[in-house]
Amino acid sequence: MTVLKKRPSAALVVAMIALFVALGGTAGAVVTAAVPLAKRALVADNAKKLSGQTSSQLVSQAAAAPGPASTAASLISVKTAPFALSANGQGSFTATCDAGQKAIAGGYANPVGTAFSVDTGPTSDGTGWSIYLLEGTGNGVAAGLIQAICLK
């Protein structure tokens, strides 16, 4: 049995040539002319951005800048306020941030007795963290610290 292979039509050959020329032929001519222009534009643009500084000056400035971890740590502080509850006691307690700071989180440490948090959140003006606590056993006392995480 003989298998006959059909030749591609003239229209297919012309279409394929046109496709390859469109994809690569003119792009090569444009790229060779555009590369020097692009390089000059990039150098001029970078010179404007760098304000005439050398790369060694830029590297020394970058090395002197504080790192992300040290910068973030200096923006956060923790403020505390004591709380105490008698048997079956309950109440709202607040830890207040320093002037100009905002509370972004909070909590409480309860080393004496048992206290349960019923409600917690920032104060209405955002300058502190409030927690509503209930003494948990009914026959003891609870005491500890309210904590506010403050953003400078």
Sequence and secondary structure as in RCSB ss.txt:
>XXXX:A:sequence
MTVLKKRPSAALVVAMIALFVALGGTAGAVVTAAVPLAKRALVADNAKKLSGQTSSQLVSQAAAAPGPASTAASL
ISVKTAPFALSANGQGSFTATCDAGQKAIAGGYANPVGTAFSVDTGPTSDGTGWSIYLLEGTGNGVAAGLIQAIC
LK
>XXXX:A:secstr
         HHHHHHHHHHHIIIIIHHHHHHHHHHHHHHHHHHHHHHHHHTT  HHHHHHHHHHS  HHHHHHTT
EEEEEEEEEE TT EEEEEEE  TT EEEEEEEEEEES EEEEEEEE TTSSEEEEEEEESSSSS EEEEEEEEE
E 
